[in-house]
Structure formats: structure tokens, C-alpha cells
Amino acid sequence: MHIELDAPSLGRIEKDYVTKVIDSGFVSTFGPFVSEFEEKFAGYLNIRKAVSTQSGTAALHMALYEMGIGDGDEVIVPALTFVATVTPVIYVNARPVFADVERDTWNIDPKEIERCLSSRTKAIIPVHLYGNPCNMDAIMKIAEKYKLLVIEDATESLGAVYGGRYTGTIGDLGCFSFNGNKTITTGGGGMVVGDDENRLDHIKFLVNQARDESRGYYHPEIGFNYRMTNIEAALGLAQMERLGIFSEKKRRFSEIYREELDNTLDVSFQGQYGGAASSWWLTCVTFSEKTDLPSLQKALREKGVPTRRVFMPVTEFPPFANDDHVFTNSREIYERGLCLPSSTLNSEDDVYYVCKTLKELLSS
Ligand SMILES: Cc1ncc(COP(=O)(O)O)c(C=O)c1O
């Protein structure tokens, strides 16, 4: 038995597609797979346009840049997220303003968004943490009331649904990541999606060094080298063919974890809103304060079960530590939370083994 935390599943289709790229010689940013991947991705999400990038971080950077967010502007972000939600705000010279998350869902608390508002607020970046959709109805209402932009950080939530729509397609722009540990991977890559084709066309132009190809090497604006390569897009296309299988596996794993662990041994899961369905990118839980997480992780590791701590609140990192507000829920979830093995390489039996091992350790 070999259990993986979040490793990707790569097989025959991926090999075939990548071999095609190598045989064609078009391994870099020129080649047909990039636009095919973008079209397939937009089609899956039922949205007008998708533009690929080098990473999810680059996607978030381009979304903020395209929306004209910059000097003196404030962007509301959750305190509990991966740091890459926040660094792009700094890249555009804006100021991140941190909101605490809800204890139940682990996602940005709409009441906290209201606390963070100022005359400089321009945008909100809700993060669907670990695949679990945020309260988008409340967030979109606040955005409408105060005329704010919403850029969804859907990097972890490909396939998650809120109110009948995929996460990433509800705000003004949505950003995805295809890092090696995500539900589908291109090795490293990202996507910006939206319904405003003009904006997306402009992002496509920006990520290609702002090159006006009709005039050769002519660059009327400052651009970026944020393009996805043909070889990465080939991997992405192959993975899209298996997305349905991956999503179903992750959903089933989370169901087993709940059946086996919920309401027992002080384990609690992320709560979901009515009408929301998580992508269960990673199934994560919190334990009561009597559980020592480092010791539990060590004991699990010795029995072949890898786990990962929940993100440390971004507000605790030196570049962001000047906000003296106390982010009680973010801190508590970090202190008590663990991500459980959720790789699509695992079998249902692996997940049952994780549950059995966890139960034994917690009751010993
Ligand atoms: C919440 C969140 N935001 C942003 C990113 C950035 O994505 P990438 O690693 O592709 O740059 C990630 C993933 O790594 C993430 O988990």
C-alpha cells in the first residue's frame, strides 16, 4: 500500500499527447494545443473565454492588472489562504486588507468583508479554500452595493459548484492553477476565465509580451512573459479528458472520510453552503485542542499516511504582519487542521486504511 497526499495521476493519454508535441517539435509557446486547451476549459466551465498562463499566481496577477487595480487601491483577501492569493496584490502596488474566515466553512466571512471596506477598496478576492465554495451570494451582493470587482481565486476549486455555476465563473474574473498537486495539472500553469471577451483578449495580449503580431515584433504596451507552453497545454488537454473521473474520485474519498470520521473523535469537516458542492481538492479536518498535531502527523507518517498542515494565516508572515487585528478563526483552523490524503492515485481501500489508522491513533 502506497498512499499519496496530493500527487497527480499521469498515464497513457498524457504520454500520447506529450509525445505528439515532442514529435511535432513545437514544445514552446507556439503550437495548437494551447488554444485547444483554452477552448476546452472554457467549454467545460460554460464561460465565454479562458486564457492560459504560466501559473495560478500569474493568472491572479493578470486579473488584477487587467482590472486596473494599482497604487493606493485596497483589495480584500482572506487571512487563511495560500500566500499566492496575496502576493499578486503587492505586484500591482495595491494593499491587501485581510478578512477573517468563517469557522465552519474556512472561507472569507462576508461580515468581515464589510469590516474591511474603505473608500479605497476596489476588489475582493474570495478563495474557495481546498475546493469548498465561498458564500458567493453574499459576496456578490456586497460587491454590487459598493461597486467592487470580484476576482475569484478558484485555483483549488476546479469542478466545484455554487448555485448551479462553477466556481471561477461567478465573479468578474476567475483564476485557476494547474500546479502539480491540483485536480488537473500541466506541471505548472494557470488560467484566467471570464465572460468579457475584450478583457480576456487583452490578457491574452499582455501575457505574450504585449506583442501586436500584425506588426511583427511591435509592443505598444508593457507586457509579461506569462504564456503557457504547448507541451504544458498537451498535458492539460489530456488531464481534461480525465477530469470527470478525478472529480468523482475526490468526491467519493471525502464521502468515505465523512462516513468513517464525522462526529467521532472530535474530528470536524469544512461546512458547505446549501446549493454548493465542493471539488474536494483536498479533504481537510480539524481536531480538538487535545490532539497534538505534530505527534499525530509523525505517527501517521510512520504508518505510511502522509498529511499536510492547513495553511498558516498569511497575516503571520513578515511582509504582512503589520495588521494588528486578531484573526481568531484563521489561527484556530491552522492550529487544529490537517489535510488528509486526497490524491487520485489512491484507491478507496487506501482511504479506508487512513480512517482506520487515524481512529486507532486517536483512541490510543
Ligand atoms: C489558494 C491558492 N492561490 C493561488 C495559488 C497559486 O497557484 P500556482 O501555484 O499555480 O501559482 C495556489 C496554488 O498553488 C493556491 O492554492
The ligand as a Gaussian input file, in Angstrom:
#p B3LYP/6-31G(d) Opt

LIG

0 1
 C       -5.281000      29.447000      -2.940000
 C       -4.192000      29.483000      -3.972000
 N       -3.983000      30.629000      -4.642000
 C       -3.036000      30.716000      -5.602000
 C       -2.266000      29.622000      -5.963000
 C       -1.192000      29.811000      -6.971000
 O       -1.147000      28.896000      -7.998000
 P        0.245000      28.480000      -8.665000
 O        0.971000      27.610000      -7.716000
 O       -0.171000      27.786000      -9.915000
 O        0.992000      29.748000      -8.950000
 C       -2.480000      28.391000      -5.312000
 C       -1.783000      27.144000      -5.665000
 O       -0.676000      26.861000      -5.605000
 C       -3.449000      28.329000      -4.279000
 O       -3.631000      27.191000      -3.591000

